[in-house]
Amino acid sequence: MVIIQPPTSYLPSIAKTATYTSTQLLDALVYLRLLYNPEVRGSRRIRSNPTCNQDVSAIDAKWRFGDDDNHIQLIRSDTFERSYAIRWLTALVARMEDLQASIDDTQLESTSAFHGPIHPEILIQQAASLLAICAGVAAAGTVERIFSFGSDEIGRIDVRVMDIPIENQDYGSVGAQTWGGACVLAEMIVEHSEQFGLGFRIGIDCTGGERPFRVLELGAGTGLVGLTATKVLVASSAGKNRRATIVATDFYPSVLQNLKANIDKNFPGNLSDGAITIASHFLDWSKFPAMSSVPDLLSEPFDVILGADIVYETEHATWIKKCLERLLRRPSSSAGCPSEPDSLPIFHLVIPLRPTHSLESSSIETAFRWTDDIPQEGHPELVILSRDTILCEAYRGGDAKKSSDVVEYQYYRIGWSW
């Protein structure tokens, strides 16, 4: 673990940039990115066949520090240090652009003015990206994140979200931060959109007529999951007459305000001529099931409900189940209804297995029975259809053989027994 220094102490001198190798300059850029745009812990799935676009290097692995370190938070919120970082990045971009203008690629490798394996254009791109992040964030402790996901069917999807500081150290407002479970679920949605009902076969009811396809996110926080689902629907609906409504919900006012800002940031205009819409809305799990009247956005059942890292109190699973009983669409028993798994209403839930929250995690399987435990002839009941384990690196470049470097998630598919 590296002891983190402020930018004024760690960064190479602006006046002596020419004396540093390209690798040293890239090291400084990686340091700044992880300081002002830190990677979400536990967001990288461990794959048997990892994709080649995971940019893991010895430089990246050198820096492993979390958001919970008070010393790092003080550096991150120091406006003087941030201003110095901006000046340093500006100077680096200017120097690299001058170097590119005066030296062609064939001379670049041999010149003494720039030594190292990293091309100036790479440093320019990295520095410019960091400049936008550092200069665009006004509030101390605020972090702007850009998540990129992709699949052969959907293509590349970019989602921008803002993390804001936890309000007055209030644990309940942790939704102001992006958590690893949301990253994992968002990535799964892009890579397997059909399994989430978000692919090309959506919005068809049992009579063959089209109806709005409805998606709900519980405990949306920064909105990463709901925003990703919306972008998948937009991509898969391109050129087709599809209608869909996405509602991202949360409880805390500061979280909801940030959620709405993130929605506006990703979708500043009208989506698909109004055919696809996304909105944020307040939802109190403890009170909603007993409400005699509900807001319009929540008055109709949903085809897909999503939740990531939303169970951190023992009563949450019970509250969520009661909400689902009212919010998750029940499959119709009419003849001719689609029976494919992708067309069934499902609640997709990803939760981390934290040692400090083992009781809360186990409450899922206390609140919901397994599908095999339900009598064949009985009343419809929400049950666990499947459970899968997902392993992620705690931090980039972690050692998967060390338990401390691995974050374990459980992925539940919950639906109606019928």
Secondary structure in CASP SS format (residue, H / E / C, confidence):
PFRMAT SS
TARGET T0000
AUTHOR 0000-0000-0000
METHOD secondary structure of the structure
MODEL  1
M C 1.00
V C 1.00
I C 1.00
I C 1.00
Q C 1.00
P C 1.00
P H 1.00
T H 1.00
S H 1.00
Y H 1.00
L C 1.00
P C 1.00
S C 1.00
I H 1.00
A H 1.00
K H 1.00
T H 1.00
A H 1.00
T H 1.00
Y C 1.00
T C 1.00
S H 1.00
T H 1.00
Q H 1.00
L H 1.00
L H 1.00
D H 1.00
A H 1.00
L H 1.00
V H 1.00
Y H 1.00
L H 1.00
R H 1.00
L H 1.00
L H 1.00
Y H 1.00
N C 1.00
P C 1.00
E C 1.00
V C 1.00
R C 1.00
G C 1.00
S C 1.00
R E 1.00
R E 1.00
I C 1.00
R C 1.00
S C 1.00
N C 1.00
P C 1.00
T C 1.00
C C 1.00
N C 1.00
Q C 1.00
D C 1.00
V C 1.00
S C 1.00
A H 1.00
I H 1.00
D H 1.00
A H 1.00
K H 1.00
W C 1.00
R C 1.00
F C 1.00
G C 1.00
D C 1.00
D C 1.00
D C 1.00
N H 1.00
H H 1.00
I H 1.00
Q H 1.00
L H 1.00
I H 1.00
R H 1.00
S H 1.00
D C 1.00
T H 1.00
F H 1.00
E H 1.00
R H 1.00
S H 1.00
Y H 1.00
A H 1.00
I H 1.00
R H 1.00
W H 1.00
L H 1.00
T H 1.00
A H 1.00
L H 1.00
V H 1.00
A H 1.00
R H 1.00
M H 1.00
E H 1.00
D H 1.00
L H 1.00
Q H 1.00
A H 1.00
S H 1.00
I C 1.00
D C 1.00
D H 1.00
T H 1.00
Q H 1.00
L H 1.00
E C 1.00
S C 1.00
T C 1.00
S C 1.00
A C 1.00
F C 1.00
H C 1.00
G C 1.00
P C 1.00
I C 1.00
H C 1.00
P H 1.00
E H 1.00
I H 1.00
L H 1.00
I H 1.00
Q H 1.00
Q H 1.00
A H 1.00
A H 1.00
S H 1.00
L H 1.00
L H 1.00
A H 1.00
I H 1.00
C H 1.00
A H 1.00
G H 1.00
V C 1.00
A C 1.00
A C 1.00
A C 1.00
G C 1.00
T C 1.00
V E 1.00
E E 1.00
R E 1.00
I E 1.00
F E 1.00
S E 1.00
F E 1.00
G E 1.00
S E 1.00
D C 1.00
E C 1.00
I C 1.00
G E 1.00
R E 1.00
I E 1.00
D E 1.00
V E 1.00
R E 1.00
V E 1.00
M E 1.00
D E 1.00
I C 1.00
P C 1.00
I C 1.00
E H 1.00
N H 1.00
Q H 1.00
D C 1.00
Y H 1.00
G H 1.00
S H 1.00
V H 1.00
G H 1.00
A H 1.00
Q C 1.00
T C 1.00
W C 1.00
G H 1.00
G H 1.00
A H 1.00
C H 1.00
V H 1.00
L H 1.00
A H 1.00
E H 1.00
M H 1.00
I H 1.00
V H 1.00
E H 1.00
H C 1.00
S H 1.00
E H 1.00
Q H 1.00
F H 1.00
G C 1.00
L C 1.00
G C 1.00
F C 1.00
R C 1.00
I C 1.00
G C 1.00
I E 1.00
D C 1.00
C C 1.00
T C 1.00
G C 1.00
G C 1.00
E E 1.00
R C 1.00
P C 1.00
F E 1.00
R E 1.00
V E 1.00
L E 1.00
E E 1.00
L E 1.00
G C 1.00
A C 1.00
G C 1.00
T C 1.00
G C 1.00
L H 1.00
V H 1.00
G H 1.00
L H 1.00
T H 1.00
A H 1.00
T H 1.00
K H 1.00
V H 1.00
L H 1.00
V H 1.00
A H 1.00
S H 1.00
S C 1.00
A C 1.00
G C 1.00
K C 1.00
N C 1.00
R C 1.00
R C 1.00
A E 1.00
T E 1.00
I E 1.00
V E 1.00
A E 1.00
T E 1.00
D E 1.00
F C 1.00
Y C 1.00
P H 1.00
S H 1.00
V H 1.00
L H 1.00
Q H 1.00
N H 1.00
L H 1.00
K H 1.00
A H 1.00
N H 1.00
I H 1.00
D H 1.00
K H 1.00
N H 1.00
F C 1.00
P C 1.00
G C 1.00
N C 1.00
L C 1.00
S H 1.00
D H 1.00
G H 1.00
A C 1.00
I E 1.00
T E 1.00
I E 1.00
A E 1.00
S E 1.00
H E 1.00
F E 1.00
L C 1.00
D C 1.00
W C 1.00
S C 1.00
K C 1.00
F H 1.00
P H 1.00
A H 1.00
M C 1.00
S C 1.00
S C 1.00
V C 1.00
P C 1.00
D H 1.00
L H 1.00
L H 1.00
S C 1.00
E C 1.00
P C 1.00
F E 1.00
D C 1.00
V E 1.00
I E 1.00
L E 1.00
G E 1.00
A E 1.00
D C 1.00
I C 1.00
V C 1.00
Y C 1.00
E C 1.00
T C 1.00
E C 1.00
H H 1.00
A H 1.00
T H 1.00
W H 1.00
I H 1.00
K H 1.00
K H 1.00
C H 1.00
L H 1.00
E H 1.00
R H 1.00
L H 1.00
L E 1.00
R C 1.00
R C 1.00
P C 1.00
S C 1.00
S C 1.00
S C 1.00
A C 1.00
G C 1.00
C C 1.00
P C 1.00
S C 1.00
E C 1.00
P H 1.00
D H 1.00
S H 1.00
L C 1.00
P C 1.00
I E 1.00
F E 1.00
H E 1.00
L E 1.00
V E 1.00
I E 1.00
P E 1.00
L C 1.00
R C 1.00
P H 1.00
T H 1.00
H H 1.00
S H 1.00
L H 1.00
E H 1.00
S H 1.00
S H 1.00
S H 1.00
I H 1.00
E H 1.00
T H 1.00
A H 1.00
F C 1.00
R E 1.00
W E 1.00
T H 1.00
D H 1.00
D H 1.00
I C 1.00
P C 1.00
Q C 1.00
E C 1.00
G C 1.00
H C 1.00
P C 1.00
E E 1.00
L E 1.00
V E 1.00
I E 1.00
L E 1.00
S E 1.00
R E 1.00
D E 1.00
T E 1.00
I E 1.00
L E 1.00
C E 1.00
E E 1.00
A C 1.00
Y C 1.00
R C 1.00
G C 1.00
G C 1.00
D C 1.00
A C 1.00
K C 1.00
K C 1.00
S H 1.00
S H 1.00
D H 1.00
V E 1.00
V E 1.00
E E 1.00
Y E 1.00
Q E 1.00
Y E 1.00
Y E 1.00
R E 1.00
I E 1.00
G E 1.00
W E 1.00
S E 1.00
W C 1.00
END
